[in-house]
Amino acid sequence: MGKAFDISLVWTFLPKLLAYLHVTLFILLVSLLIGAVIGFTLALIRLYKVPVLGRIVTVYVSFMRGTPILIQLFLVYYGVPQLLLGIGIDLSSVHALVFVVLTYGLHIGAFFSEIVRAAVGSVDRGQVEAAYAVGMTGPQAFTRIILPQAMTIAFPNIGNLVIGSLKDTSLAFSLGVMDMSGRADTLGTTNHYLEIYLALALIYYAVCLLLEKLFSVAEKRLGRHESSADHEPGNLKPAGNGRRRFRFSLTRSSS
């Protein structure tokens, strides 16, 4: 049974947990970088409807979005070494942090791909037609016209993904990684569980509020930039407010 609640212990545990904040942020940052690369690649495969690969990506995204991250951590941590051991590759000496970062990267990549794909699909078809009209190729129209607008549209969802991923990193301790949650688990031997996890909750909440504020400021700046671009003469935005989904082509439109 736990000891009597002592609010002063919350402030005692805070610095002990904060000492491991850098590990949590490292997991988040590296996972986001890996996830962004994977997600953008998967989004392109589905946008361009690459044969065979497109179906594989669809199943992969569905699986990663439809299963708990904790199960994915165990599958990668225990499953990948077993599979590679069959071909003579021994990963027993690899630190658990590597598997944690890899799992979160794969998990984030699935969600990131859907965010990008939805954002690209919401850009007006007239933007592509206008780009072709001024002599751009398919890849040029995508990278110069479509992608910047799509990323602006996707930005709020990307912010939500980052904040959600920060909270998901709290499960890394299940594989023995000593992050803030792992440190809280070891401090539990004091039997002051309520004070420990209250201190941990305050840290996560403070970091989430900071990230939310940063994304809010960045979103407002992007909004002002987009508004000013809309009023510039000669921009490629066609008349009309209708938005239509479209399929990309690597070649210029024949029309």
Buried (B, 14 or more C-beta within 10 A) or exposed (E): EEEEEEEEBBEBBBEBBBEBBEBBBBBBEBBBEBBBEBBBEBBBBBBBEEEEEBEEBEEBBEEBEEEEBEEBBBEBBEEBBEEEEEEEEEBEEEEBBBBBBBBBBBBBBBBBBBBBBBBBBBBBBBBBBBBBBEEBBBEBBBEEBBBBBBBBBBBBBBBBBBBEBBEBBBBBBBBEBBBBBBBBBEBEEBEBBBBBBBBBEBBBEEBBEEBBEEBEEEBEEBEEEEEEBEEEEEEBBEEEEEEEEBEBBEEBEEE
